[in-house]
Amino acid sequence: MSALFLSNLTLSHYRSHKRARLSLDGRPVAIYGPNGAGKTNILEAVSILSPGRGLRRASSQDMTRRPEALGWKVTAELDALGQRHEIETWSEGGASRQTKIDGKAAPQIALGRINRVLWLIPAMDRLWIEGAEGRRRFLDRATLSFEPTHAEAVLTYEKAMRERNRLLKDMVRDAHWYAALERQMADAAAAIHSNRAAALARLSAAQQEAETAFPTATLALTHAEPSCDAPEDAEAMRAAFADSRSRDIAAGRTLVGPHRADLEAVFAAKGVDAKDCSTGEQKALLISLILANGRALKADIGAAPILLLDEVAAHLDAGRRAALYEEICALGCQAFMTGTGPELFEELDDRAQYVEVTEDNGVSQASQK
């Protein structure tokens, strides 16, 4: 069966790791060690082998190892649906990140065409009760896994919106200055909405189609403005931008569009909004959605995405933890998981590879067991 996994991963001068090399075979990877040893840094390195700024949304300068600050590099061999790719991504002296795929320079968004990575980190535990921005990022990461061109639509939209916002702040009122930007934004907005709606449909179907130990969520995409209820219509979206100019000039920013969308979730079995659920239920809903994303993607392209689950085991009781590992193994995905000790992964036994991370004089050491 085709699979998607990293067979080799090397970190050089990356955060706490002066040099770390892992040889992998596609099984789940259990990474354990004391807090602060550098476990999450390995997961972050994997996350930047996909489009975007990674699971911490950090700058290239933040990723470099101190005190050398020479720059950093992450290289990997990716087995993707029967093909092998070599990925290199690096930064020198805090400069912008550069990427090569199979020895050729490539934009970061090109990584989405060969690699699919999803993650769940402790910072996302408050996803349902904090602002909409985090939920949009969560949805867009899922959407990108289904539709690699989604990143290009988002980048096009955000770039044009920044230009429009500059006009708004300068209180430019001449419609001719806005027309081309708004048409570009409207076309991108239509693609963004269509992609998000399709992703939600796939997530919802995947939850219903499988028996799982985790709760299902009823999902909905909402918008801050009634005029954006159906922004898949590019012409209607362009008209909404034009109609909103006066308000936008007063606000100094764009008030309508997919950047004002929100993801709503309801704990289906209880009919309770996710934001009103207990902390444990909110976490379980997130895990359920990540697993549903993996199942849907496997059905679509023939392989599950790489999963990054930071400290997830520590927040689950033994029953739920065992259920999570069973689902990961049944899915056949390479899941990188972190925890403070090997006992958190004992239910996996030899179904996983094990990596111990320790710290000696500020240098993280990753050794395979």
C-alpha positions in Angstrom: 0.0 0.0 0.0 1.2 3.5 -0.8 2.3 5.6 2.1 3.6 9.1 3.0 6.4 9.2 5.5 9.9 10.6 6.2 12.6 8.0 5.9 15.5 10.2 7.1 15.4 13.5 9.0 18.5 15.7 9.8 18.6 18.8 11.9 21.7 21.0 11.8 22.1 24.0 14.2 18.3 24.0 14.6 17.2 25.5 17.9 18.6 23.3 20.7 19.9 20.6 18.3 23.5 21.1 17.1 23.0 18.0 14.9 20.4 15.3 15.1 19.8 12.5 12.6 16.9 10.0 12.6 16.4 7.0 10.3 12.8 6.2 10.1 10.7 3.4 8.6 7.1 4.8 8.5 6.0 3.6 11.9 4.8 6.1 14.5 7.6 7.8 16.3 7.5 8.1 20.1 9.8 10.9 21.2 10.4 11.1 25.0 12.5 13.0 27.4 12.4 15.7 30.1 10.6 19.0 29.6 12.9 21.5 27.8 15.1 18.8 26.2 14.1 19.7 22.6 11.3 17.2 21.8 9.0 19.8 20.3 11.9 21.2 18.2 12.0 17.9 16.3 8.2 18.2 15.6 8.6 21.8 14.5 11.4 20.8 12.1 9.0 18.3 10.5 6.3 20.9 10.3 8.4 23.3 8.2 8.7 20.6 5.6 5.2 21.7 4.6 3.9 25.2 3.5 3.8 27.9 6.0 5.7 29.0 9.1 5.4 25.7 11.0 3.6 24.8 14.2 5.1 27.6 16.3 4.7 30.2 13.5 8.3 31.3 14.3 10.6 33.4 12.2 13.7 32.0 10.6 15.9 33.9 13.0 14.1 32.3 16.0 14.8 28.8 14.7 18.6 29.3 14.6 20.7 27.7 17.4 22.3 30.0 20.0 24.9 31.3 20.6 26.3 30.5 17.2 23.5 32.1 15.2 25.1 30.9 12.0 21.9 29.7 10.5 20.1 26.3 10.4 19.2 23.5 8.0 16.7 20.7 8.0 16.9 18.0 5.4 14.7 15.0 4.9 14.0 12.1 2.5 10.2 11.8 1.9 8.6 8.7 0.6 5.4 9.9 -1.0 3.0 7.5 -2.7 5.8 5.4 -4.2 8.1 8.3 -5.1 11.1 9.5 -3.0 11.9 13.2 -2.7 14.7 15.0 -1.0 13.7 18.2 0.8 16.1 20.8 2.1 15.0 24.0 3.9 17.4 26.4 5.6 18.2 29.9 6.6 21.5 31.7 6.8 22.1 34.5 9.4 18.4 35.0 10.0 17.6 35.5 6.4 14.4 34.3 4.8 13.9 30.6 4.6 15.0 28.9 1.4 13.8 25.5 0.1 14.9 22.9 -2.4 13.0 19.9 -3.6 15.1 17.2 -5.3 18.0 19.6 -5.6 16.0 22.4 -7.3 15.0 25.7 -5.6 11.3 25.8 -4.9 8.8 28.1 -3.2 7.5 26.9 0.2 4.0 26.4 -1.2 5.4 23.8 -3.5 5.9 21.5 -0.5 2.1 21.1 -0.3 2.1 19.2 -3.6 4.3 16.4 -2.2 3.9 16.4 1.5 0.8 16.7 3.8 1.4 17.5 7.5 -1.1 18.1 10.3 -0.4 18.9 13.9 -2.0 19.2 17.3 0.0 21.1 20.0 -0.8 22.3 23.5 -1.3 25.9 22.3 -4.3 24.7 20.4 -6.1 23.4 23.5 -7.9 26.8 23.7 -8.8 26.8 20.1 -12.6 26.7 20.7 -12.6 29.5 23.3 -10.1 32.0 21.9 -10.3 34.2 18.7 -11.4 33.1 15.3 -7.9 33.5 13.8 -6.6 30.3 15.3 -9.7 28.4 14.1 -9.2 29.7 10.6 -5.6 28.5 10.6 -6.7 25.1 11.8 -9.3 24.9 9.0 -6.8 26.1 6.4 -4.2 23.5 7.4 -6.9 20.8 6.9 -8.0 22.5 3.6 -4.4 22.6 2.4 -4.1 18.9 3.0 -6.9 18.2 0.5 -6.2 21.0 -1.9 -2.5 22.1 -2.3 -3.4 25.2 -4.3 -5.2 26.6 -1.3 -2.0 28.1 -0.1 -1.6 30.1 -3.3 -5.2 31.4 -3.1 -4.6 32.5 0.5 -1.3 34.2 -0.3 -2.8 36.0 -3.3 -5.8 37.2 -1.2 -3.6 38.4 1.7 -1.2 40.2 -0.6 -3.9 42.1 -2.4 -5.7 42.9 0.9 -2.5 44.4 2.3 -2.3 46.7 -0.7 -6.0 47.6 -0.3 -5.6 48.3 3.4 -2.8 50.7 2.6 -5.2 52.6 0.3 -7.8 52.6 3.1 -5.4 53.9 5.7 -4.4 56.7 3.3 -8.2 57.4 2.9 -8.0 57.1 -0.9 -11.5 57.4 -2.3 -11.0 57.1 -6.1 -12.6 53.8 -7.1 -10.1 53.2 -9.9 -7.4 52.6 -7.3 -9.4 49.8 -5.8 -10.9 48.0 -8.8 -8.0 45.7 -9.8 -7.2 44.8 -6.3 -10.8 44.0 -5.4 -11.2 41.8 -8.4 -8.1 39.9 -7.5 -9.3 39.6 -3.9 -12.7 38.4 -5.1 -11.4 35.7 -7.3 -9.1 34.4 -4.5 -11.9 34.7 -1.9 -14.2 32.5 -4.0 -11.5 29.9 -4.3 -10.7 30.1 -0.5 -14.4 29.6 0.4 -14.9 26.8 -2.1 -11.8 25.0 -0.8 -12.8 25.4 2.9 -16.4 24.3 2.3 -15.1 21.2 0.5 -12.7 20.4 3.3 -15.5 20.7 5.9 -17.7 18.4 3.9 -14.8 15.8 3.8 -14.2 16.1 7.5 -17.9 15.8 8.4 -18.3 12.7 6.1 -15.1 11.1 7.5 -16.4 11.5 11.1 -19.7 9.8 10.2 -18.2 7.0 8.2 -16.0 5.5 10.9 -16.5 4.1 14.4 -14.2 5.9 16.8 -13.6 6.3 20.5 -13.5 10.0 20.0 -16.6 12.3 19.8 -17.8 13.7 16.5 -18.3 17.4 15.8 -21.0 19.1 13.7 -19.0 21.7 11.8 -20.1 25.0 10.2 -18.3 27.9 8.5 -19.7 31.3 9.5 -18.9 34.8 8.4 -18.8 38.1 10.2 -20.8 39.9 7.5 -24.1 38.7 6.0 -22.9 39.8 2.6 -20.2 37.0 2.8 -22.6 34.2 3.5 -22.0 32.8 0.0 -18.6 34.2 -1.1 -18.0 31.4 -3.6 -19.6 33.9 -6.0 -16.6 36.0 -7.1 -18.8 38.8 -8.6 -20.9 39.1 -5.4 -17.7 39.2 -3.4 -16.3 42.0 -5.6 -19.5 43.9 -5.1 -19.3 43.4 -1.3 -15.8 44.9 -1.3 -17.0 47.9 -3.3 -20.1 48.4 -1.1 -17.9 48.3 2.0 -15.3 50.9 1.0 -16.8 53.7 3.0 -16.9 51.6 6.2 -13.5 50.2 5.5 -12.0 53.6 5.0 -13.4 54.7 8.4 -12.0 51.5 10.0 -8.7 51.6 8.1 -9.0 48.0 7.2 -11.0 45.5 5.1 -14.1 44.4 7.1 -15.5 41.8 4.7 -14.0 38.7 3.2 -12.8 35.2 4.1 -10.3 36.6 6.6 -13.4 37.3 8.8 -14.7 33.7 8.6 -15.0 31.4 11.6 -15.2 27.7 12.2 -17.9 26.6 14.6 -18.2 23.2 16.1 -20.8 21.4 18.2 -20.3 18.3 20.3 -22.8 16.2 18.3 -23.8 13.7 20.9 -24.6 16.4 23.4 -25.7 19.2 21.2 -23.3 21.5 23.0 -21.1 24.2 21.4 -17.4 23.2 21.6 -16.6 26.5 23.4 -19.0 25.4 26.2 -17.5 21.9 26.5 -15.1 20.7 29.2 -11.4 21.0 28.6 -11.2 17.2 28.1 -14.1 17.2 25.6 -12.5 20.1 23.7 -9.3 18.1 23.4 -11.1 15.0 22.3 -12.9 16.9 19.6 -9.6 18.2 18.2 -8.2 14.7 18.2 -11.3 13.5 16.4 -11.0 16.1 13.7 -7.3 15.4 13.1 -8.0 11.6 12.8 -11.0 12.3 10.5 -8.7 14.5 8.4 -6.3 11.6 8.1 -9.0 9.1 7.1 -10.4 11.4 4.5 -7.1 12.2 3.0 -6.2 8.5 2.8 -9.4 7.9 1.0 -8.7 10.7 -1.4 -5.1 10.3 -2.3 -4.2 6.8 -1.0 -2.1 7.9 2.0 -2.6 9.5 5.4 -0.8 12.7 6.3 2.1 12.9 8.6 0.7 13.8 12.1 2.6 15.8 14.8 1.1 15.3 18.2 2.9 17.3 20.9 2.3 16.1 24.5 -1.0 14.6 23.5 -0.6 11.4 25.5 -0.2 13.3 28.8 -3.7 14.7 28.6 -5.5 11.4 27.9 -6.5 8.7 30.3 -5.1 5.2 29.7 -8.2 4.1 27.8 -8.3 7.1 25.4 -4.6 6.9 25.0 -4.8 3.3 23.9 -7.7 4.1 21.5 -5.6 6.9 20.0 -2.7 4.6 19.3 -5.0 2.0 17.8 -6.5 4.5 15.4 -3.1 5.9 14.4 -1.8 2.4 13.7 -5.0 1.4 11.8 -4.7 4.6 9.7 -1.1 3.6 8.9 0.3 7.1 9.3 3.6 8.3 10.5 2.7 10.1 13.7 5.5 12.0 15.6 4.4 12.0 19.3 6.1 13.5 22.3 5.9 12.7 26.0 8.1 12.9 29.1 8.6 9.2 29.5 8.5 5.9 27.5 5.7 4.6 29.7 3.3 7.0 27.9 3.7 4.9 24.8 3.8 1.4 26.2 0.5 0.5 24.5 2.3 0.9 21.1 5.0 -1.7 22.0 7.0 -2.5 18.8 4.5 -0.8 16.5 6.5 2.4 17.0 10.0 3.6 16.8 11.4 5.3 19.9 13.7 8.4 20.2 15.0 9.6 23.6 15.9 13.3 23.8 18.3 14.5 26.5 20.1 17.8 27.1 23.7 18.2 28.0 25.2 21.7 28.5 22.4 23.3 26.4 22.8 20.8 23.5 19.9 18.5 22.7 20.9 14.8 22.0 18.4 12.6 20.1 19.2 8.9 20.2 17.1 6.1 18.7 16.2 3.1 20.8 
